[in-house]
């Protein structure tokens, strides 16, 4: 019996007809032909991808706009916190 799971992958970049995806859990990268991904997949897209025995099923991947928006909000919050710590002015070495 095969174990099935689902993982989040993010489209890091598109190089010609190849999408470079990063898996959240391990920051593992994989090159995937863009035509095997759901329509609308582009840089920054978040995909929920079912996996069986550690192999992604790209044909069953689904765009997850809600997860993408949540990640953008978290990144904005991190930037806001970092900017709040910046005293401004010139940097002295």
Secondary structure, DSSP 8 states (H G I E B T S, - for coil): ---EEEEEEEEEEEETTEEEEEETTTTEEEEEEGGGS-TT--TT-EEEEEEETTEE-GGG-EE-HHHHHHHHHHHHHHHHHHHHH---S----
